[in-house]
Amino acid sequence: MMTTRLFSRRGALLTAMSLSSALLLGGCATTGGATQSAATVAPYRDTLALQGSIGINYLRDGKRESLTGTFQWQQTSAATDVTLVSPTGQTVAVLHVTPQQASLQQSGQPLRTAADLDSLTTQTLGWSLPVAGLRDWLQGYATDAQGQRFSASPARNTVVTRDGWKVEYMTWQDEPAAVPQPKRIELTRLGAGEVEELAIRIAIRPSVTE
């Protein structure tokens, strides 16, 4: 049985969000037939700002649940800020992450803090939002299972990370570009915290600013 929820572990976080299964995740297949570019992504940036859509599907206690929304992402060398927004435009949660501490501010709830975001999102949501990994993955980088640095390209678009995430770059902003930028990213992990399966799909909007 599939149920649909709103960035929430116990119905507390994104109850303002309406659910639209067509929001983003319908067609993530790469284009077949044509030769894919081997050009790799741009050099890594410590400072980055972008936004897009996010969908999460997970299996816990035999029940499959899903949620959708949009996000705003701001990162510097010292911190990462993530804002989760409902389809109606309401800000429903703000995450602030530094190497020392993570905080989560939910709409209408007291500020929550923890030593790291994995602990905080697991306590609050029941699944882990991998912000540390996303600092790399949103730009087309990862550390693979052997500890080697991975740089994505349309022709080399899948990696399994050292901490067990499978990262797939499904489509690109402009695949033939000399420096391609990720557009749709699919993340999957088995045995992620309290859930048996976890899939996160991200669609990055074309306008990327720093």
C-alpha positions as CSV (number, residue, x, y, z in Angstrom):
1,M,0.0,0.0,0.0
2,M,1.3,3.4,-0.9
3,T,0.6,6.4,1.2
4,T,1.6,10.0,0.4
5,R,3.1,12.3,3.0
6,L,4.6,15.7,3.3
7,F,8.3,15.9,4.4
8,S,7.2,14.5,7.7
9,R,7.9,11.6,10.0
10,R,4.9,11.8,12.2
11,G,2.7,14.3,10.3
12,A,4.5,17.2,11.8
13,L,6.6,18.8,9.1
14,L,5.0,19.6,5.8
15,T,1.3,19.3,6.4
16,A,0.8,22.5,4.4
17,M,2.1,20.9,1.2
18,S,-0.3,19.6,-1.4
19,L,0.8,16.5,-3.2
20,S,1.1,16.3,-7.0
21,S,2.6,13.1,-8.3
22,A,3.2,14.8,-11.6
23,L,5.3,17.6,-10.1
24,L,8.5,16.3,-11.3
25,L,9.3,12.7,-11.6
26,G,7.6,11.4,-14.6
27,G,10.3,11.2,-17.3
28,C,13.8,10.8,-16.2
29,A,15.2,8.5,-18.9
30,T,18.2,9.6,-20.8
31,T,18.0,10.0,-24.6
32,G,18.7,6.8,-26.4
33,G,20.4,6.3,-29.7
34,A,22.7,9.3,-29.9
35,T,26.4,9.2,-28.7
36,Q,26.6,10.7,-25.3
37,S,29.2,13.4,-24.6
38,A,32.3,12.5,-22.5
39,A,32.7,16.2,-21.4
40,T,32.8,16.4,-17.6
41,V,31.1,18.9,-15.4
42,A,32.6,22.3,-14.4
43,P,35.2,22.6,-11.7
44,Y,33.8,22.2,-8.2
45,R,32.5,25.4,-6.5
46,D,32.4,26.0,-2.8
47,T,29.9,28.7,-3.3
48,L,26.7,27.7,-5.1
49,A,23.0,28.8,-5.2
50,L,20.3,26.9,-7.1
51,Q,16.7,25.8,-6.8
52,G,14.5,23.1,-8.2
53,S,12.0,20.3,-7.4
54,I,12.4,17.3,-5.1
55,G,10.6,14.1,-4.7
56,I,11.2,11.4,-2.0
57,N,9.9,7.8,-2.0
58,Y,10.6,5.4,0.8
59,L,9.6,2.1,2.3
60,R,9.3,1.9,6.1
61,D,7.6,-0.8,8.1
62,G,6.2,-2.4,4.9
63,K,4.5,0.9,3.8
64,R,5.7,2.8,0.8
65,E,5.3,6.6,1.2
66,S,6.1,9.5,-1.1
67,L,6.3,13.3,-0.9
68,T,7.1,16.2,-3.3
69,G,8.0,19.8,-3.0
70,T,10.5,22.4,-4.1
71,F,13.8,23.5,-2.6
72,Q,16.2,26.4,-2.5
73,W,19.9,25.6,-2.0
74,Q,22.7,27.9,-0.8
75,Q,26.2,26.7,0.1
76,T,29.5,28.4,1.0
77,S,32.7,26.8,2.1
78,A,31.5,27.2,5.7
79,A,27.8,26.3,5.6
80,T,24.8,24.9,3.7
81,D,21.3,26.3,3.8
82,V,18.3,24.4,2.4
83,T,14.8,25.8,2.3
84,L,11.9,23.4,1.6
85,V,8.8,25.0,0.0
86,S,5.3,23.7,-0.6
87,P,3.8,23.7,-4.1
88,T,1.7,26.6,-3.0
89,G,4.8,28.7,-2.2
90,Q,4.8,28.4,1.6
91,T,8.2,28.0,3.3
92,V,7.7,24.9,5.5
93,A,11.2,24.1,6.7
94,V,14.7,25.7,6.8
95,L,17.9,23.6,7.3
96,H,21.2,25.2,8.3
97,V,24.3,22.9,8.3
98,T,27.9,23.6,9.4
99,P,30.6,21.1,10.2
100,Q,29.9,21.6,13.9
101,Q,26.1,21.6,14.0
102,A,22.8,21.3,12.1
103,S,19.5,23.0,12.8
104,L,16.0,22.5,11.5
105,Q,13.3,25.1,11.7
106,Q,9.9,23.8,10.9
107,S,6.9,26.0,10.3
108,G,5.2,26.7,13.6
109,Q,7.7,24.4,15.5
110,P,10.6,25.2,17.9
111,L,14.1,25.2,16.4
112,R,15.7,21.7,16.6
113,T,19.5,21.2,16.6
114,A,21.8,18.2,16.5
115,A,25.5,17.5,16.0
116,D,24.9,16.5,12.3
117,L,22.0,16.6,9.8
118,D,21.8,12.8,9.5
119,S,20.8,12.6,13.2
120,L,18.5,15.5,12.9
121,T,16.6,14.5,9.8
122,T,16.4,10.9,11.1
123,Q,14.9,12.0,14.4
124,T,12.5,14.4,12.7
125,L,11.6,12.9,9.4
126,G,12.5,9.3,9.7
127,W,14.8,9.4,6.7
128,S,18.2,11.0,6.1
129,L,18.7,14.0,3.8
130,P,22.3,13.7,2.6
131,V,23.3,17.3,2.5
132,A,27.0,16.7,2.8
133,G,26.8,14.4,-0.2
134,L,24.6,16.8,-2.1
135,R,27.2,19.5,-1.9
136,D,29.1,17.3,-4.4
137,W,26.3,15.5,-6.2
138,L,24.4,18.6,-7.3
139,Q,27.6,19.7,-9.2
140,G,28.3,16.3,-10.7
141,Y,30.9,15.1,-8.3
142,A,31.1,12.2,-5.8
143,T,33.5,10.0,-3.8
144,D,33.1,6.5,-5.1
145,A,33.0,3.2,-3.2
146,Q,36.8,2.9,-3.6
147,G,37.4,6.4,-2.2
148,Q,38.2,7.9,-5.6
149,R,37.0,11.2,-6.9
150,F,34.2,10.9,-9.5
151,S,33.4,13.5,-12.1
152,A,30.2,13.0,-14.0
153,S,29.6,13.4,-17.8
154,P,26.6,12.4,-20.0
155,A,28.6,9.3,-21.0
156,R,29.7,8.5,-17.4
157,N,26.6,9.2,-15.4
158,T,26.3,6.7,-12.5
159,V,28.3,6.2,-9.4
160,V,27.9,4.3,-6.1
161,T,29.4,6.4,-3.3
162,R,31.5,5.4,-0.3
163,D,28.5,5.8,2.0
164,G,26.2,3.6,0.0
165,W,24.3,6.0,-2.2
166,K,23.7,5.3,-5.9
167,V,23.8,8.6,-7.8
168,E,22.5,8.7,-11.3
169,Y,22.6,11.7,-13.6
170,M,19.5,11.1,-15.7
171,T,19.4,14.3,-17.8
172,W,21.4,17.4,-18.4
173,Q,20.7,21.1,-18.8
174,D,22.4,21.0,-22.2
175,E,23.9,17.6,-22.9
176,P,26.1,18.6,-25.9
177,A,27.5,21.6,-24.0
178,A,31.3,21.8,-23.6
179,V,30.7,21.9,-19.8
180,P,27.4,20.1,-19.0
181,Q,25.4,20.8,-15.9
182,P,23.2,18.2,-14.2
183,K,19.4,18.6,-14.6
184,R,17.7,15.5,-13.1
185,I,19.5,13.4,-10.5
186,E,18.2,10.2,-8.9
187,L,19.6,9.0,-5.6
188,T,18.8,5.6,-4.1
189,R,20.0,3.8,-1.0
190,L,19.0,0.6,0.8
191,G,18.8,0.4,4.5
192,A,18.9,4.2,5.0
193,G,18.3,4.8,8.7
194,E,14.8,3.7,9.8
195,V,13.7,3.0,6.2
196,E,14.3,-0.1,4.1
197,E,14.5,1.8,0.8
198,L,15.0,5.5,0.1
199,A,14.9,7.2,-3.3
200,I,15.4,11.0,-3.8
201,R,14.8,12.6,-7.2
202,I,15.9,16.1,-7.9
203,A,15.2,18.4,-10.9
204,I,17.4,21.4,-11.0
205,R,16.0,24.5,-12.7
206,P,18.1,25.8,-15.6
207,S,18.9,29.2,-14.0
208,V,21.8,28.6,-11.7
209,T,23.4,31.6,-9.9
210,E,26.2,31.9,-7.5
